[in-house]
Amino acid sequence: MQVYADNAATTRMSRTAVDAMMPYFTEIFANPSSLHSPGQQAKEALDAARKTVADCLGCEPREIIFTSGGSEADNQAILSAARYGAKKGKKHIISTAFEHHAVLHTLAKLEKEGFEVTYLDVREGHNVKASQVRDALREDTCLVTTMYANNEIGSVLPIEEIGAICAEAGVPFHTDAVQAAGHLHINVKEQHIDMLSLSAHKFHGPKGVGALYVRKGIPLVNVIEGGAQERGKRAGTENVAGICGMAAALKEACDHIDENTAKVSAMRDYLIENLSKIPHSALNGDPVHRLPGNVSFCFEGIEGESLLLLLDMHGIAASSGSACTSGSLDPSHVLLAIGRVHDVAHGSLRLSLSEYNTMEEMEHIAKTVPEVVAYLRNMSPVWRDLQTGKRQYIL
Ligand SMILES: *Cc1c(COP(=O)(O)O)cnc(C)c1O
């Protein structure tokens, strides 16, 4: 049995999204900036896609900028608020310790330029409380940027409360909603969101295309300079096919959000219940406010990488949820941020599900993971030390 359980990394495209893209590779291939009729036909498709995306988020079409994905949208949102803040002498930003690297690395760049960033602590409840944002606000705060939902451990943040606090303080609020879009209900007006990033390939759309919602009146700087596309805010001939695929995928996801949530969260809960029975294991992330498809665990006494390789041999494609992909020994910054010590953080497993998964696949995972964990522990010198009392258990 082949099981794909790495949907937080990327998803399979939906048939609807693929079909929506096809005409724009062949018949309707013209440049949407061209004034001739074929160009105008492409422009109409772009307009329709923009309207669809805006409807899904509860904003106006002109508040949507198409980008090359979530990373670009995050970069543009944060750099825009920083540049505008600096002009007014405001160089303080509030974020969290478990953001995606697209956010963290952009913030690190700004810190080198003299910005000060407060990274909210996420150890308590593996989440952020809105009151932490309120307490961190300063006269010179030019931006609050917190993710909507965490990609590694699945915690869903109190976005509406954070948004209300920012609105009251008059501080722009950006959220990286890449894991939330198409999976959780979003309404940028009701949730007081000023900027929001999303990415098509996380909700069964194509890779390399995303969007940034920017509330009317929020000034933007360009990350990509060139032509006047996207109201002069993002140069480059639009990825018309990709954008149409994204719009179709987002609409499909939003139309089926409740049934998908019911199906996916039932599979998630089944796995959490079963994997929790593994001795010396711990669930990562907020147990209540949690993405429907996220299952994240640490198992003491094993290496996440070995676990992944063995699971792969059993047909299960998962992730360690850690950044140690290129032989680096650093465990995931997210797991360290929630307070897992290095040794424990190394034994992590993230299973991320979608509505394309089945209960039969979950049974395969629930049977295989405990076997593989036991097998690895049997060969582990660390596990032997734990069992003989030479080392103390942490979990
Ligand atoms: C995947 C992801 C991104 C990056 O999106 P890309 O479209 O791959 O650039 C950013 N933030 C979060 C939370 C993500 O999960």
The ligand as a Gaussian input file, in Angstrom:
#p B3LYP/6-31G(d) Opt

LIG

0 1
 C        4.514000      25.997000       2.268000
 C        4.530000      27.164000       3.167000
 C        5.075000      28.390000       2.761000
 C        5.776000      28.572000       1.437000
 O        4.901000      28.544000       0.347000
 P        5.513000      28.323000      -1.117000
 O        4.351000      28.535000      -2.024000
 O        6.024000      26.938000      -1.161000
 O        6.562000      29.353000      -1.315000
 C        5.008000      29.453000       3.624000
 N        4.417000      29.344000       4.828000
 C        3.868000      28.181000       5.267000
 C        3.208000      28.134000       6.587000
 C        3.911000      27.054000       4.444000
 O        3.389000      25.919000       4.873000

